[in-house]
Amino acid sequence: MTEKKKWQTQTRMVHEGGMRSPFGETAEALYLTSGYVYDSAEQAEARFNEEEDGFIYSRFGNPTVRAFEERMMALEGAEDARATATGMAAVTACMMSQLEAGDHIVAARALFGSCRYVVETLMPRFGVACTLVDGRDLEAWQAALRPETKILFLETPSNPLLEIIDIQAVADIAHNHGAQLVVDNVFATPVLQKPLTLGADITIYSATKHIDGQGRCLGGIILGRQDYIQDRLAVFMRQTGPSLAPFNAWVMLKALETLQLRVDAHCDNAEKLTQTLVAHEQVAEVYYPHDKNHPQYALAQKQMTRGSNLIAFNLKGGKADAFKLANGLEIALISNNLGDAKTLITHPATTTHSKLSDAAKAELAITGGTLRVSVGLEDGDDLQNDFEQALAKLG
Ligand SMILES: Cc1ncc(COP(=O)(O)O)c(C=O)c1O
């Protein structure tokens, strides 16, 4: 372990986590087991008494799931982690494991729809109040704090219009108040942005996205300090069971070997496609964090090493042209998922954000002409050509 810590991240992504079985396999073993056996009744007693380390039941822990957690800890620079069945299980477990009736959350309003449901609708049913703010406005975070505020929650870049929130500044606001900052880092990926290094207390991922990266498995993970993970989260997960299945953990573990390489290739393609969109006369606005026209370009440069693979843009021709473009693409597929090797295009107003009121959509600047692209790993020139031929059919 000490030696591995000296290695560069890419080397650790290939080797970190888990241990070889006595068979000496090259690829990490998949421990597809729900339970474990003990050498004696005394050993079972010792495991349950926590006098002896070892696995007890896969709802509490599993060697393959642990290997995935350890590799993610190395990537994120986290003391500890717990993997969950989905990204939403991670968000819900994170909130439920540390909040109680009377507490208060302040969250950025530009959140993935289900995350917004958890803080805005679900948690208040259990007596936890929530205030939504424009996450870009640091004074709004400060003004929303109450004596009982325990968690500040944000996602950056946000879904779908890629708003950037200053993680370090919001972490300072949280800490000056004795609260914790939780960051959903899905869009940036653990390769491009390190919330814990920027001052966040907890990072959450939907591993379903870039971490799997090939659209196969659902999964999630929560990373943070050992005291929170072991004293609060592990107990919550053991008793309520949002745990990641070993098979999915194995897929994710192996996918981490190529994550940095894939994310770099995603960014290359996204940068190229941004140029195509910026130059096209049918496109009104383009939002890509590392494009110099992005309203928070300087902040995106400061906290993200590259712009990631999501681009949002508005078409001058509104919803009719947005549908025509999506239908006219030959390589990019119409889907609400993201972070896949395949390029995916989404019309947020009628899919991912359709449940929001018109006022909430307007607040987030989502219009009929807004499209979001998750740029994949196809050839970059092919992707540019695909969008050019579909854009040429508009107007
Ligand atoms: C920003 C963000 N957070 C959380 C989730 C939830 O992840 P999952 O679908 O794995 O539950 C998503 C899914 O799209 C997302 O985009």
The ligand as a Tripos MOL2 file, in Angstrom:
@<TRIPOS>MOLECULE
LIG
   16    16     1     0     0
SMALL
NO_CHARGES

@<TRIPOS>ATOM
      1 C1        -25.7140   14.6070  -11.8650 C.3       1 LIG1
      2 C2        -26.3580   13.2830  -11.5970 C.ar      1 LIG1
      3 N1        -26.4390   12.8320  -10.3300 N.ar      1 LIG1
      4 C3        -27.0090   11.6440  -10.0300 C.ar      1 LIG1
      5 C4        -27.5490   10.8450  -11.0190 C.ar      1 LIG1
      6 C5        -28.2130    9.5660  -10.6300 C.3       1 LIG1
      7 O1        -27.4730    8.4610  -11.0040 O.3       1 LIG1
      8 P1        -28.0870    7.0020  -11.2520 P.3       1 LIG1
      9 O2        -28.8630    7.0670  -12.5250 O.co2     1 LIG1
     10 O3        -26.9020    6.1050  -11.2880 O.co2     1 LIG1
     11 O4        -28.9960    6.7150  -10.0910 O.co2     1 LIG1
     12 C6        -27.4840   11.2720  -12.3500 C.ar      1 LIG1
     13 C7        -28.0780   10.4350  -13.4080 C.2       1 LIG1
     14 O5        -28.2710   10.8680  -14.5250 O.2       1 LIG1
     15 C8        -26.8710   12.5160  -12.6560 C.ar      1 LIG1
     16 O6        -26.7900   12.9730  -13.9110 O.3       1 LIG1
@<TRIPOS>BOND
     1     1     2 1
     2     2     3 ar
     3     2    15 ar
     4     3     4 ar
     5     4     5 ar
     6     5     6 1
     7     5    12 ar
     8     6     7 1
     9     7     8 1
    10     8     9 2
    11     8    10 1
    12     8    11 1
    13    12    13 1
    14    12    15 ar
    15    13    14 2
    16    15    16 1
@<TRIPOS>SUBSTRUCTURE
     1 LIG1         1 GROUP 0 **** ****
